[in-house]
Amino acid sequence: MIKKDKETGKAPEEEGLLEEDRQEISDEDLEDIAKEPLSLDKQIEDLQEKVLRAQAEVQNVRRIAAQEVTRARLYGAESLAREFLSVGDNLQRAVDSSIEGADLSVMKEGLELTFKSFESALASAGITSIDPVDENFDPEKHEALSLMQDESKEENTVIEVVQKGFMILDRVLRPAKVIVSKKLDKKLN
């Protein structure tokens, strides 16, 4: 139950509110109060404009990033292609020298140099060969073409590489095609 003042007959809280209501409001206060809704509307408009600008900026960043990804895909192999052009030039020289009747040892030397050029072009692109002779068979990097019985090697050891494999960084481009050792089957009769 709310206690009322005996003289006024009102609760103390109500009396305080009435006194505040009775205070005079200056003209400046009225102008500030009148401007407040306008300033809030202006703030809302400014914030909406900032949001639109931010959204446009995000769209521009996405568009530019997509263009850069496309450019990287299209021209990313450019340096590797340049390296292979020199390998192709060396192969063309080898073919031209074979027409002139050059010595086979000179041709072999030229082809070996061309192959080294090829390997260096691959290495410059982060591509390494997989040549697993005498290593344990790894199904992630090797493709077994056949099994061969060989008592001199541990079981599942690569005996021969039929075709080299290649990796780019840690990903297999092409597994090495290999022949793997196995022990003789000893059947009890």
N, CA, C and O of each residue as an XYZ file, in Angstrom:
756
protein
N       0.830     -1.166      0.000
C       0.000      0.000      0.000
C       0.881      1.237      0.000
O       1.863      1.301      0.740
N       0.541      2.214     -0.818
C       1.328      3.430     -0.968
C       0.901      4.409      0.107
O      -0.292      4.657      0.282
N       1.882      4.979      0.843
C       1.594      5.976      1.871
C       1.456      7.331      1.207
O       2.278      7.714      0.374
N       0.421      8.045      1.577
C       0.191      9.362      1.008
C       0.520     10.413      2.058
O       0.380     10.199      3.261
N       0.957     11.537      1.559
C       1.244     12.670      2.437
C      -0.068     13.192      3.001
O      -1.051     13.306      2.268
N      -0.100     13.511      4.295
C      -1.347     13.947      4.923
C      -1.800     15.306      4.409
O      -2.999     15.549      4.274
N      -0.852     16.195      4.122
C      -1.230     17.538      3.683
C      -1.739     17.533      2.253
O      -2.775     18.127      1.955
N      -1.004     16.858      1.358
C      -1.373     16.908     -0.058
C      -2.300     15.780     -0.437
O      -3.090     15.911     -1.372
N      -2.215     14.692      0.263
C      -3.050     13.549     -0.074
C      -2.490     12.755     -1.250
O      -3.194     11.954     -1.864
N      -1.199     12.992     -1.557
C      -0.575     12.288     -2.693
C       0.645     11.519     -2.197
O       1.225     11.831     -1.157
N       1.007     10.523     -2.963
C       2.213      9.765     -2.656
C       3.434     10.628     -2.956
O       3.384     11.459     -3.863
N       4.545     10.449     -2.207
C       5.732     11.287     -2.420
C       6.267     11.186     -3.857
O       6.754     12.179     -4.397
N       6.186     10.021     -4.476
C       6.679      9.873     -5.842
C       5.872     10.709     -6.809
O       6.425     11.340     -7.710
N       4.576     10.713     -6.623
C       3.710     11.483     -7.513
C       4.002     12.960     -7.366
O       3.995     13.696     -8.352
N       4.260     13.402     -6.147
C       4.520     14.815     -5.898
C       5.789     15.250     -6.617
O       5.842     16.338     -7.189
N       6.829     14.383     -6.586
C       8.082     14.712     -7.276
C       7.894     14.815     -8.769
O       8.487     15.678     -9.417
N       7.088     13.956     -9.310
C       6.843     13.994    -10.752
C       6.115     15.270    -11.127
O       6.393     15.896    -12.150
N       5.196     15.629    -10.286
C       4.439     16.843    -10.604
C       5.327     18.062    -10.531
O       5.172     18.981    -11.334
N       6.261     18.098     -9.585
C       7.158     19.236     -9.478
C       8.041     19.329    -10.716
O       8.301     20.426    -11.211
N       8.505     18.176    -11.222
C       9.324     18.191    -12.438
C       8.511     18.671    -13.613
O       9.012     19.403    -14.466
N       7.257     18.263    -13.664
C       6.409     18.689    -14.769
C       6.176     20.195    -14.725
O       5.971     20.832    -15.758
N       6.208     20.744    -13.543
C       5.929     22.165    -13.398
C       7.123     23.041    -13.783
O       6.964     24.236    -14.032
N       8.317     22.446    -13.830
C       9.485     23.247    -14.183
C       9.318     23.779    -15.586
O       8.781     23.110    -16.469
N       9.774     24.956    -15.763
C       9.627     25.579    -17.070
C      10.709     25.063    -18.006
O      11.850     24.836    -17.603
N      10.328     24.885    -19.253
C      11.248     24.429    -20.283
C      11.642     25.654    -21.093
O      10.795     26.391    -21.598
N      12.939     25.848    -21.201
C      13.423     27.027    -21.918
C      13.220     26.851    -23.420
O      12.977     25.744    -23.903
N      13.322     27.948    -24.141
C      13.184     27.922    -25.600
C      14.305     27.099    -26.242
O      14.083     26.397    -27.229
N      15.505     27.194    -25.674
C      16.641     26.427    -26.206
C      16.379     24.930    -26.060
O      16.657     24.150    -26.970
N      15.840     24.538    -24.904
C      15.523     23.133    -24.686
C      14.482     22.656    -25.690
O      14.565     21.540    -26.202
N      13.512     23.503    -25.962
C      12.478     23.148    -26.937
C      13.078     22.968    -28.330
O      12.691     22.061    -29.066
N      14.027     23.841    -28.687
C      14.674     23.727    -30.001
C      15.478     22.430    -30.088
O      15.453     21.741    -31.108
N      16.203     22.101    -28.989
C      16.984     20.864    -28.973
C      16.071     19.648    -29.093
O      16.377     18.698    -29.813
N      14.956     19.690    -28.386
C      14.009     18.576    -28.439
C      13.405     18.472    -29.833
O      13.209     17.374    -30.353
N      13.115     19.611    -30.427
C      12.540     19.611    -31.772
C      13.547     19.123    -32.800
O      13.167     18.473    -33.773
N      14.837     19.430    -32.598
C      15.883     19.008    -33.541
C      16.225     17.526    -33.379
O      16.664     16.885    -34.333
N      16.034     16.995    -32.208
C      16.444     15.619    -31.916
C      15.870     14.606    -32.893
O      16.639     13.786    -33.394
N      14.572     14.600    -33.203
C      14.077     13.627    -34.178
C      14.736     13.802    -35.548
O      14.982     12.823    -36.252
N      15.017     15.040    -35.917
C      15.685     15.267    -37.197
C      17.110     14.733    -37.162
O      17.566     14.129    -38.133
N      17.814     14.945    -36.064
C      19.188     14.454    -35.991
C      19.200     12.927    -35.973
O      20.106     12.320    -36.543
N      18.229     12.298    -35.342
C      18.141     10.834    -35.371
C      17.876     10.342    -36.790
O      18.472      9.363    -37.238
N      16.974     11.031    -37.494
C      16.713     10.663    -38.892
C      17.973     10.840    -39.728
O      18.267     10.017    -40.595
N      18.709     11.904    -39.471
C      19.953     12.161    -40.211
C      20.974     11.079    -39.906
O      21.668     10.609    -40.808
N      21.073     10.679    -38.641
C      22.001      9.612    -38.257
C      21.619      8.301    -38.942
O      22.483      7.560    -39.409
N      20.333      8.027    -38.997
C      19.864      6.802    -39.663
C      20.232      6.838    -41.140
O      20.703      5.845    -41.694
N      20.015      7.984    -41.773
C      20.365      8.119    -43.194
C      21.862      7.944    -43.395
O      22.287      7.256    -44.323
N      22.665      8.560    -42.533
C      24.127      8.435    -42.636
C      24.559      6.982    -42.467
O      25.410      6.494    -43.211
N      23.983      6.300    -41.503
C      24.334      4.894    -41.275
C      23.907      4.012    -42.448
O      24.627      3.094    -42.842
N      22.719      4.305    -43.006
C      22.267      3.537    -44.167
C      23.214      3.757    -45.346
O      23.525      2.822    -46.084
N      23.665      4.986    -45.516
C      24.606      5.288    -46.599
C      25.936      4.567    -46.377
O      26.529      4.053    -47.326
N      26.405      4.530    -45.130
C      27.649      3.828    -44.813
C      27.510      2.335    -45.086
O      28.438      1.708    -45.598
N      26.364      1.765    -44.751
C      26.122      0.338    -45.011
C      26.157      0.067    -46.519
O      26.766     -0.905    -46.966
N      25.505      0.925    -47.290
C      25.510      0.749    -48.751
C      26.919      0.843    -49.314
O      27.299      0.060    -50.184
N      27.695      1.804    -48.816
C      29.078      1.940    -49.284
C      29.905      0.713    -48.910
O      30.713      0.235    -49.706
N      29.701      0.215    -47.713
C      30.433     -0.977    -47.267
C      30.057     -2.183    -48.119
O      30.922     -2.979    -48.485
N      28.767     -2.322    -48.437
C      28.335     -3.433    -49.292
C      28.938     -3.305    -50.684
O      29.348     -4.304    -51.274
N      28.998     -2.091    -51.213
C      29.601     -1.877    -52.530
C      31.088     -2.208    -52.490
O      31.622     -2.794    -53.431
N      31.751     -1.835    -51.409
C      33.179     -2.125    -51.268
C      33.419     -3.631    -51.221
O      34.354     -4.133    -51.844
N      32.579     -4.347    -50.486
C      32.705     -5.815    -50.408
C      32.503     -6.432    -51.796
O      33.236     -7.343    -52.179
N      31.528     -5.948    -52.537
C      31.298     -6.459    -53.890
C      32.501     -6.189    -54.783
O      32.885     -7.045    -55.580
N      33.098     -5.011    -54.658
C      34.282     -4.690    -55.459
C      35.455     -5.595    -55.101
O      36.171     -6.070    -55.982
N      35.647     -5.831    -53.816
C      36.737     -6.708    -53.389
C      36.520     -8.123    -53.931
O      37.462     -8.759    -54.404
N      35.297     -8.608    -53.864
C      34.996     -9.954    -54.383
C      35.240    -10.028    -55.888
O      35.799    -11.007    -56.383
N      34.820     -8.996    -56.611
C      34.994     -8.973    -58.065
C      36.481     -8.964    -58.421
O      36.915     -9.692    -59.313
N      37.249     -8.143    -57.726
C      38.689     -8.062    -57.995
C      39.368     -9.382    -57.652
O      40.239     -9.841    -58.391
N      38.977     -9.994    -56.539
C      39.558    -11.287    -56.154
C      39.239    -12.358    -57.189
O      40.101    -13.172    -57.521
N      38.015    -12.366    -57.700
C      37.637    -13.343    -58.727
C      38.450    -13.118    -59.997
O      38.864    -14.080    -60.644
N      38.682    -11.860    -60.361
C      39.490    -11.562    -61.542
C      40.931    -12.031    -61.352
O      41.540    -12.569    -62.277
N      41.472    -11.826    -60.153
C      42.837    -12.254    -59.881
C      42.963    -13.772    -59.911
O      43.964    -14.302    -60.394
N      41.961    -14.470    -59.402
C      41.982    -15.940    -59.450
C      41.942    -16.410    -60.897
O      42.667    -17.330    -61.273
N      41.108    -15.790    -61.700
C      41.019    -16.153    -63.115
C      42.355    -15.902    -63.806
O      42.832    -16.743    -64.569
N      42.961    -14.738    -63.538
C      44.264    -14.425    -64.136
C      45.315    -15.433    -63.700
O      46.140    -15.859    -64.508
N      45.292    -15.817    -62.433
C      46.268    -16.787    -61.929
C      46.097    -18.134    -62.615
O      47.081    -18.805    -62.928
N      44.857    -18.527    -62.848
C      44.613    -19.798    -63.552
C      45.104    -19.729    -64.984
O      45.736    -20.662    -65.479
N      44.814    -18.631    -65.643
C      45.178    -18.511    -67.052
C      46.681    -18.371    -67.264
O      47.251    -18.972    -68.174
N      47.312    -17.572    -66.415
C      48.715    -17.258    -66.634
C      49.652    -17.899    -65.622
O      50.856    -17.644    -65.657
N      49.135    -18.715    -64.735
C      49.958    -19.355    -63.715
C      50.997    -20.299    -64.288
O      52.072    -20.463    -63.711
N      50.695    -20.907    -65.393
C      51.614    -21.858    -66.011
C      52.570    -21.171    -66.987
O      53.325    -21.841    -67.692
N      52.538    -19.859    -67.029
C      53.348    -19.121    -67.999
C      54.841    -19.392    -67.830
O      55.532    -19.644    -68.817
N      55.351    -19.343    -66.595
C      56.785    -19.570    -66.393
C      57.160    -21.008    -66.739
O      58.226    -21.252    -67.304
N      56.294    -21.956    -66.405
C      56.550    -23.352    -66.754
C      56.535    -23.531    -68.263
O      57.357    -24.265    -68.810
N      55.616    -22.873    -68.932
C      55.548    -22.956    -70.396
C      56.822    -22.411    -71.029
O      57.321    -22.978    -72.002
N      57.357    -21.309    -70.485
C      58.612    -20.759    -71.013
C      59.742    -21.779    -70.898
O      60.542    -21.949    -71.818
N      59.791    -22.459    -69.738
C      60.826    -23.483    -69.540
C      60.690    -24.599    -70.570
O      61.688    -25.085    -71.102
N      59.456    -25.001    -70.847
C      59.251    -26.088    -71.804
C      59.525    -25.651    -73.239
O      59.847    -26.477    -74.093
N      59.397    -24.361    -73.501
C      59.753    -23.874    -74.838
C      61.236    -24.102    -75.097
O      61.621    -24.481    -76.204
N      62.070    -23.875    -74.087
C      63.509    -24.127    -74.282
C      63.781    -25.617    -74.448
O      64.667    -26.003    -75.211
N      63.025    -26.458    -73.740
C      63.174    -27.911    -73.923
C      62.784    -28.285    -75.355
O      63.463    -29.085    -75.999
N      61.697    -27.708    -75.844
C      61.273    -27.967    -77.225
C      62.312    -27.510    -78.236
O      62.558    -28.188    -79.233
N      62.924    -26.351    -77.973
C      63.990    -25.871    -78.864
C      65.148    -26.863    -78.908
O      65.689    -27.148    -79.977
N      65.525    -27.384    -77.746
C      66.622    -28.363    -77.695
C      66.256    -29.646    -78.420
O      67.099    -30.243    -79.090
N      65.007    -30.075    -78.295
C      64.577    -31.278    -79.027
C      64.615    -31.033    -80.536
O      65.008    -31.910    -81.305
N      64.206    -29.840    -80.949
C      64.249    -29.508    -82.379
C      65.693    -29.528    -82.883
O      65.942    -30.017    -83.985
N      66.632    -29.020    -82.121
C      68.049    -29.069    -82.511
C      68.521    -30.508    -82.644
O      69.282    -30.830    -83.556
N      68.070    -31.386    -81.733
C      68.462    -32.795    -81.801
C      67.922    -33.430    -83.071
O      68.628    -34.194    -83.728
N      66.679    -33.124    -83.426
C      66.091    -33.668    -84.659
C      66.847    -33.139    -85.876
O      67.152    -33.894    -86.799
N      67.147    -31.836    -85.875
C      67.879    -31.245    -87.007
C      69.264    -31.857    -87.157
O      69.726    -32.078    -88.276
N      69.933    -32.135    -86.033
C      71.275    -32.715    -86.122
C      71.222    -34.162    -86.601
O      72.180    -34.639    -87.210
N      70.133    -34.866    -86.342
C      70.028    -36.251    -86.812
C      69.859    -36.295    -88.331
O      70.272    -37.262    -88.970
N      69.261    -35.264    -88.909
C      69.083    -35.194    -90.357
C      70.417    -34.972    -91.031
O      70.642    -35.487    -92.126
N      71.310    -34.219    -90.410
C      72.605    -33.913    -90.996
C      73.575    -35.076    -90.880
O      74.703    -34.990    -91.367
N      73.160    -36.148    -90.252
C      74.016    -37.326    -90.132
C      75.062    -37.177    -89.052
O      76.192    -37.634    -89.226
N      74.728    -36.565    -87.967
C      75.670    -36.344    -86.872
C      76.012    -37.661    -86.193
O      75.295    -38.653    -86.323
N      77.083    -37.647    -85.490
C      77.555    -38.802    -84.732
C      76.530    -39.139    -83.639
O      75.977    -38.241    -83.004
N      76.283    -40.432    -83.426
C      75.299    -40.856    -82.424
C      75.686    -40.426    -81.018
O      74.812    -40.120    -80.207
N      76.953    -40.397    -80.720
C      77.373    -39.989    -79.376
C      77.051    -38.512    -79.139
O      76.704    -38.120    -78.024
N      77.165    -37.697    -80.186
C      76.824    -36.277    -80.071
C      75.312    -36.134    -79.868
O      74.863    -35.319    -79.062
N      74.535    -36.928    -80.600
C      73.079    -36.897    -80.439
C      72.675    -37.331    -79.037
O      71.799    -36.729    -78.415
N      73.325    -38.386    -78.545
C      73.015    -38.869    -77.202
C      73.324    -37.794    -76.176
O      72.537    -37.567    -75.257
N      74.450    -37.137    -76.323
C      74.822    -36.075    -75.398
C      73.807    -34.930    -75.450
O      73.440    -34.373    -74.416
N      73.360    -34.588    -76.644
C      72.355    -33.530    -76.803
C      71.035    -33.910    -76.161
O      70.387    -33.081    -75.522
N      70.635    -35.164    -76.330
C      69.390    -35.621    -75.714
C      69.499    -35.649    -74.185
O      68.537    -35.328    -73.488
N      70.662    -36.029    -73.670
C      70.857    -36.018    -72.221
C      70.775    -34.591    -71.673
O      70.186    -34.364    -70.616
N      71.361    -33.640    -72.386
C      71.279    -32.242    -71.967
C      69.836    -31.740    -72.036
O      69.390    -30.982    -71.174
N      69.120    -32.169    -73.065
C      67.710    -31.790    -73.188
C      66.907    -32.365    -72.035
O      66.044    -31.688    -71.476
N      67.186    -33.610    -71.675
C      66.479    -34.229    -70.558
C      66.781    -33.493    -69.253
O      65.880    -33.300    -68.437
N      68.033    -33.077    -69.041
C      68.376    -32.310    -67.845
C      67.637    -30.975    -67.839
O      67.198    -30.505    -66.790
N      67.503    -30.369    -69.016
C      66.758    -29.119    -69.130
C      65.292    -29.347    -68.761
O      64.671    -28.517    -68.097
N      64.754    -30.475    -69.197
C      63.378    -30.850    -68.878
C      63.205    -31.013    -67.365
O      62.248    -30.497    -66.788
N      64.125    -31.727    -66.730
C      64.043    -31.950    -65.290
C      64.171    -30.634    -64.512
O      63.490    -30.442    -63.505
N      65.034    -29.737    -64.973
C      65.176    -28.454    -64.268
C      63.915    -27.600    -64.444
O      63.538    -26.855    -63.540
N      63.262    -27.709    -65.614
C      61.998    -26.987    -65.817
C      60.936    -27.507    -64.854
O      60.173    -26.726    -64.285
N      60.888    -28.812    -64.673
C      59.933    -29.392    -63.727
C      60.258    -28.945    -62.300
O      59.365    -28.574    -61.538
N      61.530    -28.985    -61.955
C      61.939    -28.608    -60.599
C      61.606    -27.152    -60.307
O      61.246    -26.811    -59.180
N      61.724    -26.296    -61.308
C      61.417    -24.877    -61.089
C      59.932    -24.668    -60.795
O      59.550    -23.667    -60.188
N      59.096    -25.616    -61.226
C      57.658    -25.534    -60.957
C      57.263    -26.336    -59.715
O      56.078    -26.468    -59.408
N      58.261    -26.872    -59.002
C      57.965    -27.643    -57.793
C      57.550    -29.070    -58.084
O      56.942    -29.726    -57.238
N      57.874    -29.561    -59.282
C      57.511    -30.924    -59.670
C      58.743    -31.807    -59.531
O      59.801    -31.512    -60.086
N      58.588    -32.892    -58.783
C      59.694    -33.819    -58.576
C      59.297    -35.199    -59.101
O      58.118    -35.549    -59.160
N      60.321    -35.972    -59.481
C      60.039    -37.309    -60.007
C      59.989    -38.320    -58.867
O      60.591    -38.134    -57.809
N      59.260    -39.381    -59.117
C      59.176    -40.505    -58.181
C      59.892    -41.662    -58.858
O      59.398    -42.226    -59.834
N      61.069    -42.012    -58.328
C      61.874    -43.088    -58.883
C      62.238    -44.021    -57.726
O      63.331    -43.915    -57.169
N      61.324    -44.942    -57.358
C      61.429    -45.661    -56.089
C      62.162    -47.005    -56.121
O      61.769    -47.920    -55.396
N      63.191    -47.154    -56.919
C      63.907    -48.436    -56.961
C      64.467    -48.747    -55.579
O      65.068    -47.889    -54.934
N      64.264    -49.976    -55.135
C      64.714    -50.492    -53.842
C      64.014    -49.846    -52.648
O      64.486    -49.977    -51.519
N      62.918    -49.163    -52.871
C      62.120    -48.621    -51.771
C      60.931    -49.542    -51.531
O      60.582    -50.359    -52.383
N      60.315    -49.402    -50.365
C      59.096    -50.166    -50.085
C      57.963    -49.648    -50.972
O      57.879    -48.453    -51.254
N      57.106    -50.550    -51.399
C      55.962    -50.181    -52.226
C      55.018    -49.304    -51.425
O      54.647    -49.645    -50.302
N      54.625    -48.164    -52.006
C      53.692    -47.228    -51.373
C      52.525    -47.028    -52.340
O      52.688    -46.378    -53.373
N      51.354    -47.575    -52.019
C      50.219    -47.479    -52.946
C      49.758    -46.042    -53.215
O      49.044    -45.789    -54.186
N      50.166    -45.108    -52.359
C      49.819    -43.704    -52.591
C      50.647    -43.101    -53.724
O      50.185    -42.201    -54.426
N      51.872    -43.599    -53.900
C      52.789    -43.029    -54.894
C      53.145    -43.994    -56.024
O      53.699    -43.579    -57.042
N      52.833    -45.262    -55.852
C      53.239    -46.272    -56.829
C      52.034    -47.053    -57.335
O      51.047    -47.238    -56.623
N      52.136    -47.504    -58.569
C      51.125    -48.388    -59.157
C      51.841    -49.682    -59.543
O      52.725    -49.683    -60.401
N      51.452    -50.767    -58.907
C      52.101    -52.047    -59.157
C      51.561    -52.644    -60.457
O      50.361    -52.883    -60.593
N      52.457    -52.878    -61.399
C      52.050    -53.516    -62.656
C      52.105    -55.031    -62.539
O      51.298    -55.744    -63.135
N      53.070    -55.513    -61.760
C      53.160    -56.956    -61.559
C      53.993    -57.250    -60.314
O      54.666    -56.384    -59.756
N      53.913    -58.509    -59.913
C      54.716    -58.998    -58.800
C      55.743    -59.965    -59.370
O      55.452    -60.727    -60.291
N      56.935    -59.926    -58.817
C      57.987    -60.824    -59.285
C      58.640    -61.464    -58.066
O      58.962    -60.791    -57.087
N      58.823    -62.754    -58.147
C      59.458    -63.455    -57.031
C      60.951    -63.136    -57.035
O      61.641    -63.282    -58.044
N      61.422    -62.693    -55.866
C      62.837    -62.346    -55.731
C      63.221    -62.556    -54.275
O      62.765    -61.830    -53.392
N      64.051    -63.542    -54.034
C      64.475    -63.879    -52.672
C      65.532    -62.908    -52.151
O      65.739    -62.818    -50.941
N      66.195    -62.188    -53.034
C      67.252    -61.274    -52.602
C      66.696    -59.952    -52.060
O      67.437    -59.181    -51.451
N      65.419    -59.684    -52.270
C      64.804    -58.429    -51.819
C      63.752    -58.731    -50.762
O      63.181    -59.821    -50.725
N      63.512    -57.764    -49.921
C      62.420    -57.863    -48.962
C      61.101    -57.871    -49.734
O      61.007    -57.336    -50.838
N      60.099    -58.480    -49.137
C      58.792    -58.506    -49.779
C      58.239    -57.071    -49.861
O      58.458    -56.255    -48.966
N      57.525    -56.788    -50.946
C      56.940    -55.477    -51.223
C      57.988    -54.386    -51.459
O      57.770    -53.218    -51.138
N      59.113    -54.784    -52.020
C      60.142    -53.817    -52.405
C      60.048    -53.603    -53.907
O      59.828    -54.552    -54.659
N      60.213    -52.367    -54.345
C      60.172    -52.057    -55.776
C      61.447    -52.581    -56.412
O      62.551    -52.189    -56.033
N      61.283    -53.481    -57.394
C      62.422    -54.067    -58.098
C      62.791    -53.219    -59.318
O      63.966    -52.980    -59.600
N      61.766    -52.779    -60.025
C      62.003    -52.065    -61.279
C      60.938    -50.980    -61.451
O      59.776    -51.162    -61.089
N      61.366    -49.845    -62.015
C      60.442    -48.761    -62.333
C      60.217    -48.790    -63.839
O      61.143    -48.551    -64.614
N      58.995    -49.080    -64.250
C      58.654    -49.122    -65.668
C      58.440    -47.701    -66.195
O      58.844    -47.379    -67.312
N      57.804    -46.862    -65.385
C      57.561    -45.467    -65.766
C      57.632    -44.616    -64.507
O      56.961    -44.900    -63.515
N      58.454    -43.566    -64.556
C      58.584    -42.678    -63.404
C      57.254    -41.997    -63.105
O      56.442    -41.743    -63.994
N      57.067    -41.715    -61.829
C      55.915    -40.930    -61.411
C      56.361    -39.510    -61.119
O      57.558    -39.222    -61.096
N      55.399    -38.620    -60.895
C      55.725    -37.226    -60.611
C      54.803    -36.687    -59.534
O      53.632    -37.054    -59.447
N      55.366    -35.798    -58.711
C      54.622    -35.129    -57.647
C      54.793    -33.627    -57.794
O      55.845    -33.142    -58.212
N      53.746    -32.903    -57.444
C      53.858    -31.455    -57.323
C      53.606    -31.150    -55.854
O      52.515    -31.375    -55.329
N      54.647    -30.631    -55.205
C      54.677    -30.423    -53.762
C      54.365    -31.747    -53.074
O      55.193    -32.657    -53.129
N      53.215    -31.897    -52.432
C      52.915    -33.163    -51.751
C      51.803    -33.943    -52.440
O      51.288    -34.908    -51.874
N      51.423    -33.543    -53.652
C      50.340    -34.202    -54.385
C      50.916    -35.012    -55.553
O      51.793    -34.544    -56.277
N      50.409    -36.221    -55.716
C      50.874    -37.091    -56.798
C      50.193    -36.679    -58.104
O      48.967    -36.684    -58.211
N      51.018    -36.323    -59.095
C      50.487    -36.037    -60.431
C      50.251    -37.339    -61.186
O      49.210    -37.547    -61.810
N      51.254    -38.202    -61.104
C      51.160    -39.505    -61.758
C      51.960    -40.494    -60.920
O      53.131    -40.250    -60.629
N      51.341    -41.610    -60.526
C      52.097    -42.588    -59.734
C      53.148    -43.294    -60.596
O      52.984    -43.446    -61.806
N      54.215    -43.715    -59.948
C      55.250    -44.479    -60.653
C      54.716    -45.886    -60.917
O      54.148    -46.518    -60.026
N      54.899    -46.368    -62.138
C      54.481    -47.733    -62.483
C      55.669    -48.657    -62.214
O      56.747    -48.500    -62.788
N      55.438    -49.623    -61.325
C      56.550    -50.417    -60.803
C      56.256    -51.912    -60.815
O      55.114    -52.354    -60.934
N      57.341    -52.665    -60.687
C      57.261    -54.114    -60.471
C      57.744    -54.346    -59.048
O      58.793    -53.843    -58.648
N      56.968    -55.115    -58.288
C      57.198    -55.278    -56.852
C      57.625    -56.710    -56.564
O      57.169    -57.651    -57.213
N      58.519    -56.862    -55.570
C      59.007    -58.194    -55.205
C      58.032    -58.918    -54.299
O      57.272    -58.310    -53.545
N      58.079    -60.226    -54.395
C      57.351    -61.056    -53.434
C      58.196    -62.276    -53.151
O      59.047    -62.659    -53.954
N      57.962    -62.864    -52.036
C      58.715    -64.070    -51.651
C      58.121    -65.269    -52.358
O      56.966    -65.254    -52.784
N      58.938    -66.313    -52.477
C      58.463    -67.555    -53.090
C      57.365    -68.148    -52.240
O      57.435    -68.165    -51.011
N      56.355    -68.631    -52.923
C      55.272    -69.304    -52.198
C      55.759    -70.675    -51.776
O      56.097    -71.512    -52.612
N      55.791    -70.896    -50.482
C      56.230    -72.192    -49.972
C      54.993    -72.958    -49.526
O      54.426    -72.699    -48.465
N      54.603    -73.879    -50.339
C      53.416    -74.663    -50.020
C      53.853    -75.998    -49.437
O      54.753    -76.664    -49.950
N      53.200    -76.358    -48.373
C      53.488    -77.637    -47.756
C      52.621    -78.695    -48.414
O      51.406    -78.539    -48.531
N      53.255    -79.764    -48.838
C      52.518    -80.856    -49.475
C      52.099    -81.878    -48.479
O      51.467    -82.870    -48.840
